[in-house]
Amino acid sequence: MPSDPSVAPIPIVCDLTNARDTAEERMAEYGRLFAQSLAGRERTGQRVRLRFRADDGVEAWVRDLAAREKACCPFYDFRISAADGEVRWDIGLVDGVADSDEEVARAMLDEFYDAPDNVAGGVAGMKQRLAEDGIAVTTSESGTVMRFNRTGASA
């Protein structure tokens, strides 16, 4: 239930309409980043942390990728920091997202945590995993917008 009924819940939608890459290209980029620099991952309270070796260019790469991800998926909250030879990408949900559908919001956060293991499956693999968890992914005719809802929930 939303904490303030006058504020509409934040939709859990990925909109790549204005992106310079496709969803598949983005997934492939994640795969390259993980293969090249992933040092570890962990859950930190209500957030996920991906840790990368702070090799040359990695912080800029992570910041750029996070900015592009935020542009298409505004329901995520990203925080990037660098310390102790690592770049840390903390991923959470913006306030109010879980109010729209906590189950779907948490599943999307879990997708980030599990991404290093699952990125090779691409978008089709993500859709299949979510479907197995009772979450439908509705894609626009153009293929650039994905909406995530519990199976049977209205879009």
C-alpha positions as CSV (number, residue, x, y, z in Angstrom):
1,M,0.0,0.0,0.0
2,P,1.5,3.4,-1.0
3,S,2.5,5.5,2.0
4,D,1.0,8.6,0.4
5,P,-2.2,7.9,-1.6
6,S,-1.8,11.2,-3.5
7,V,1.4,9.9,-5.1
8,A,1.1,7.4,-7.9
9,P,3.2,4.3,-7.5
10,I,6.4,4.2,-9.5
11,P,5.9,1.7,-12.4
12,I,8.4,-1.1,-12.9
13,V,9.2,-0.5,-16.5
14,C,12.3,-0.6,-18.6
15,D,12.2,1.9,-21.5
16,L,15.1,1.8,-23.9
17,T,13.3,4.0,-26.5
18,N,15.9,6.7,-26.3
19,A,18.9,4.4,-25.5
20,R,21.9,4.1,-27.8
21,D,21.9,0.3,-27.3
22,T,19.3,-2.5,-27.3
23,A,18.5,-4.7,-24.4
24,E,20.5,-7.5,-25.9
25,E,23.5,-5.2,-26.4
26,R,23.2,-4.0,-22.9
27,M,23.2,-7.6,-21.5
28,A,26.3,-8.4,-23.6
29,E,28.0,-5.3,-22.2
30,Y,27.2,-6.5,-18.6
31,G,28.7,-9.8,-19.6
32,R,32.0,-8.2,-20.7
33,L,32.2,-6.0,-17.6
34,F,31.6,-9.0,-15.3
35,A,34.1,-11.2,-17.2
36,Q,36.8,-8.5,-17.2
37,S,36.4,-6.9,-13.7
38,L,33.9,-8.5,-11.3
39,A,35.5,-9.0,-7.9
40,G,32.4,-10.1,-6.0
41,R,28.8,-9.3,-5.0
42,E,26.9,-9.1,-1.8
43,R,23.6,-8.1,-0.3
44,T,23.8,-5.1,2.0
45,G,20.4,-4.7,3.7
46,Q,17.9,-3.8,1.1
47,R,20.5,-3.3,-1.6
48,V,22.8,-5.3,-3.8
49,R,26.5,-4.5,-4.2
50,L,28.5,-5.5,-7.2
51,R,32.2,-5.1,-6.7
52,F,34.7,-4.5,-9.5
53,R,38.5,-4.4,-9.6
54,A,39.4,-0.7,-10.1
55,D,41.4,-1.3,-13.2
56,D,42.0,1.6,-15.6
57,G,38.7,2.8,-17.0
58,V,36.5,0.5,-14.9
59,E,35.0,3.3,-12.7
60,A,34.1,5.4,-15.8
61,W,32.6,2.3,-17.4
62,V,30.5,1.4,-14.4
63,R,29.3,5.1,-14.0
64,D,28.4,5.2,-17.7
65,L,26.5,1.9,-17.6
66,A,24.7,2.9,-14.4
67,A,23.7,6.2,-15.9
68,R,22.3,4.5,-19.0
69,E,20.5,1.9,-16.8
70,K,19.0,4.7,-14.7
71,A,17.7,6.4,-17.8
72,C,15.7,3.3,-18.9
73,C,14.9,1.9,-15.5
74,P,14.2,4.9,-13.1
75,F,12.9,2.6,-10.4
76,Y,16.5,1.7,-9.5
77,D,18.6,3.7,-7.2
78,F,22.3,3.5,-8.1
79,R,25.3,4.6,-6.0
80,I,28.9,4.3,-7.3
81,S,31.9,4.6,-5.1
82,A,35.6,3.7,-5.3
83,A,37.8,2.6,-2.4
84,D,40.4,0.0,-1.5
85,G,41.1,-0.9,-5.1
86,E,37.5,-1.5,-6.0
87,V,34.6,0.2,-7.7
88,R,31.4,-0.5,-5.8
89,W,28.0,-0.3,-7.5
90,D,25.2,-0.3,-4.9
91,I,21.8,-1.0,-6.4
92,G,18.6,-0.4,-4.6
93,L,15.1,0.7,-5.4
94,V,13.9,4.3,-5.3
95,D,11.5,5.2,-2.5
96,G,7.9,4.2,-3.4
97,V,8.8,1.4,-5.9
98,A,8.0,-1.4,-3.6
99,D,4.6,0.3,-3.0
100,S,3.6,-0.5,-6.6
101,D,4.4,-4.2,-6.3
102,E,6.9,-5.3,-3.7
103,E,7.2,-8.8,-5.2
104,V,8.1,-7.5,-8.7
105,A,10.4,-4.8,-7.3
106,R,12.4,-7.4,-5.2
107,A,12.6,-9.8,-8.2
108,M,14.1,-7.0,-10.3
109,L,16.7,-6.3,-7.5
110,D,17.4,-10.1,-7.4
111,E,18.0,-10.0,-11.2
112,F,21.0,-7.6,-10.5
113,Y,22.4,-9.8,-7.8
114,D,22.1,-12.9,-10.0
115,A,23.2,-11.1,-13.2
116,P,26.8,-12.4,-13.2
117,D,25.5,-16.0,-13.3
118,N,22.6,-15.3,-15.7
119,V,23.7,-12.6,-18.2
120,A,24.7,-15.1,-20.8
121,G,21.1,-16.1,-21.2
122,G,20.3,-12.6,-22.4
123,V,16.8,-11.0,-22.3
124,A,15.1,-14.3,-23.2
125,G,16.7,-15.9,-20.1
126,M,15.6,-13.0,-17.9
127,K,12.1,-13.3,-19.1
128,Q,12.0,-17.0,-18.5
129,R,13.4,-16.7,-15.0
130,L,10.9,-14.0,-14.1
131,A,8.0,-16.0,-15.6
132,E,9.0,-19.0,-13.4
133,D,8.7,-16.6,-10.5
134,G,5.2,-15.5,-11.5
135,I,6.2,-12.2,-13.2
136,A,5.1,-11.4,-16.7
137,V,7.2,-9.3,-19.0
138,T,5.1,-7.4,-21.5
139,T,7.2,-6.0,-24.4
140,S,6.0,-3.1,-26.6
141,E,5.6,-3.7,-30.3
142,S,8.8,-1.9,-31.0
143,G,10.6,-4.1,-28.4
144,T,12.1,-1.1,-26.6
145,V,9.7,-1.0,-23.6
146,M,9.3,-3.9,-21.1
147,R,6.7,-3.7,-18.3
148,F,7.0,-6.1,-15.4
149,N,3.9,-7.3,-13.5
150,R,2.9,-10.2,-11.4
151,T,1.2,-12.8,-13.6
152,G,-2.4,-11.9,-13.8
153,A,-1.9,-8.3,-12.6
154,S,-3.1,-5.5,-14.9
155,A,-0.4,-3.8,-17.0
